[in-house]
Amino acid sequence: MKNNYGTGQSKITGVLLILGIAIVAGVIVSQKTTNEQVAKETHAKAIDSLKIALEHANNIIHKNAEENQVSKGKADITISSIPVSLINGYLKASRLSLENGLNIVYNAQQDLYSAVSNWNMDIIDVAANMPGKVKIYEPSAPKNCYLIYTEAGTLGHPKQPIESMVKSGC
């Protein structure tokens, strides 16, 4: 388009167009970063909540195990119509035992639904005479964002269970 000012107007229009595209691209990239940060924080909070819930479940279950004199060795008990497998009076490192233990905390008697039913739980191979371990993580979480639950020792060496969080990827 020719006018009294020559091609200068076309150059200004082109520069403004490029500047507008750069601003829009910057907003999109910044929004993506913000969304990723929110997702990471959500995963980290979920891991924290899971740790607290497992500790609470084990406190309730261990008290019940002591009352029923099954706080040593292996045992299967039922609390509020929900069966759980124990080792040394605490939750065994298995999907069923952990889910049911959390159901006891959430008092899910009518409709058994665990807060971690959509989460992955991978049994970690351990050497003989070592406590069982399970890695618990949300499928869409980053690789280094999970919880390791370690059983309450072995039959010969009872201990407290351990919930170890790995949040370097969260």
Legacy VTK file of the C-alpha trace (Angstrom):
# vtk DataFile Version 3.0
C-alpha trace
ASCII
DATASET POLYDATA
POINTS 170 float
0.000 0.000 0.000
1.498 3.281 -1.106
0.803 6.545 0.552
2.438 9.932 1.001
4.842 8.435 3.538
6.124 5.613 1.336
6.833 2.150 2.601
7.495 3.286 6.175
3.904 2.577 7.179
4.181 -1.015 5.948
7.360 -1.480 8.003
5.690 -0.105 11.142
2.678 -2.362 10.617
4.992 -5.377 10.236
6.946 -4.495 13.382
3.699 -4.037 15.356
2.408 -7.389 14.090
5.624 -9.163 15.115
5.585 -7.420 18.512
1.948 -8.504 19.059
2.777 -12.113 18.209
5.748 -12.045 20.608
3.565 -10.715 23.444
0.898 -13.381 22.858
3.567 -16.107 22.752
5.055 -14.787 26.005
1.660 -14.895 27.721
1.078 -18.467 26.524
4.495 -19.649 27.773
4.024 -17.902 31.120
0.556 -19.436 31.531
1.967 -22.907 30.796
4.656 -22.412 33.457
2.037 -21.272 35.966
-0.139 -24.321 35.237
2.839 -26.658 35.612
3.747 -25.043 38.947
0.170 -25.439 40.229
0.159 -29.108 39.155
3.472 -29.732 40.949
2.211 -28.068 44.127
-0.971 -30.144 43.957
1.031 -33.380 43.681
3.266 -32.359 46.601
0.231 -31.576 48.778
-1.352 -34.912 47.840
1.810 -36.762 48.953
1.826 -34.794 52.241
-1.847 -35.631 52.825
-1.274 -39.303 52.069
1.578 -39.459 54.599
-0.612 -37.900 57.298
-3.523 -40.227 56.466
-1.307 -43.332 56.660
0.126 -42.211 60.004
-3.390 -41.628 61.327
-4.592 -44.996 59.990
-1.663 -46.786 61.639
-2.355 -45.043 64.967
-5.987 -46.208 64.928
-5.100 -49.699 63.750
-2.214 -50.181 66.186
-4.414 -49.195 69.135
-6.996 -51.741 67.957
-4.273 -54.383 67.478
-3.029 -53.842 71.033
-6.582 -54.138 72.403
-6.974 -57.426 70.499
-3.481 -58.627 71.490
-2.234 -58.910 67.903
0.446 -56.217 67.976
3.252 -58.708 67.306
3.745 -60.850 64.210
1.273 -61.207 61.338
-2.455 -60.817 61.854
-5.665 -60.089 59.991
-8.259 -58.009 61.821
-11.513 -56.263 60.996
-12.236 -52.701 62.088
-15.620 -51.139 61.306
-16.365 -54.075 58.956
-13.168 -53.403 56.989
-10.510 -56.158 56.957
-6.818 -55.242 57.185
-3.628 -57.292 57.200
-1.057 -56.324 59.788
2.544 -56.906 60.598
3.571 -56.080 64.173
0.257 -54.288 64.705
0.576 -51.917 61.730
-0.545 -51.966 58.101
1.149 -54.493 55.857
2.827 -53.094 52.714
0.183 -54.294 50.259
-2.357 -52.438 48.153
-5.379 -54.033 49.836
-4.124 -53.458 53.353
-3.156 -49.813 52.706
-6.401 -48.986 50.881
-8.503 -50.615 53.586
-6.487 -48.880 56.307
-7.191 -45.534 54.650
-10.859 -46.488 54.331
-10.953 -46.942 58.109
-9.611 -43.413 58.546
-12.162 -42.028 56.091
-14.871 -44.164 57.712
-15.962 -45.544 54.354
-18.206 -48.293 55.707
-21.135 -47.977 53.326
-19.208 -47.520 50.104
-15.672 -48.833 50.155
-13.755 -46.230 48.222
-10.192 -45.342 48.913
-8.691 -41.943 48.273
-5.834 -43.745 46.521
-7.887 -46.163 44.425
-6.677 -44.448 41.226
-3.070 -44.266 42.410
-0.374 -46.783 41.537
1.179 -48.940 44.242
4.289 -50.855 43.268
5.705 -53.453 45.632
9.442 -52.878 45.993
11.564 -56.019 46.043
13.569 -56.214 49.229
16.078 -58.720 50.517
14.988 -61.561 52.785
14.375 -60.609 56.411
13.768 -56.964 55.441
10.496 -55.058 55.941
8.178 -54.934 52.941
7.965 -51.676 50.979
5.519 -50.168 48.540
5.896 -47.099 46.314
2.671 -45.061 46.101
2.213 -42.431 43.406
-0.434 -40.679 41.361
-0.133 -41.797 37.706
0.127 -38.274 36.272
2.674 -37.101 38.863
6.276 -36.428 37.852
8.808 -39.251 38.344
10.283 -37.940 41.602
6.980 -37.328 43.374
5.910 -40.341 45.449
5.737 -41.926 48.882
7.494 -45.090 50.060
5.659 -46.990 52.805
7.869 -49.386 54.794
6.285 -52.014 57.043
6.741 -52.108 60.806
9.933 -54.112 60.777
10.101 -57.865 60.380
8.610 -60.672 62.449
11.787 -60.927 64.498
12.512 -57.192 64.720
9.394 -55.033 65.173
9.706 -51.286 64.462
7.496 -48.354 63.647
6.370 -48.156 59.997
8.041 -45.434 57.922
6.440 -43.137 55.344
9.215 -41.560 53.245
8.291 -38.808 50.817
10.193 -38.073 47.629
9.117 -34.647 46.401
12.124 -33.466 44.372
10.051 -33.757 41.186
6.888 -32.211 42.583
LINES 1 171
170 0 1 2 3 4 5 6 7 8 9 10 11 12 13 14 15 16 17 18 19 20 21 22 23 24 25 26 27 28 29 30 31 32 33 34 35 36 37 38 39 40 41 42 43 44 45 46 47 48 49 50 51 52 53 54 55 56 57 58 59 60 61 62 63 64 65 66 67 68 69 70 71 72 73 74 75 76 77 78 79 80 81 82 83 84 85 86 87 88 89 90 91 92 93 94 95 96 97 98 99 100 101 102 103 104 105 106 107 108 109 110 111 112 113 114 115 116 117 118 119 120 121 122 123 124 125 126 127 128 129 130 131 132 133 134 135 136 137 138 139 140 141 142 143 144 145 146 147 148 149 150 151 152 153 154 155 156 157 158 159 160 161 162 163 164 165 166 167 168 169
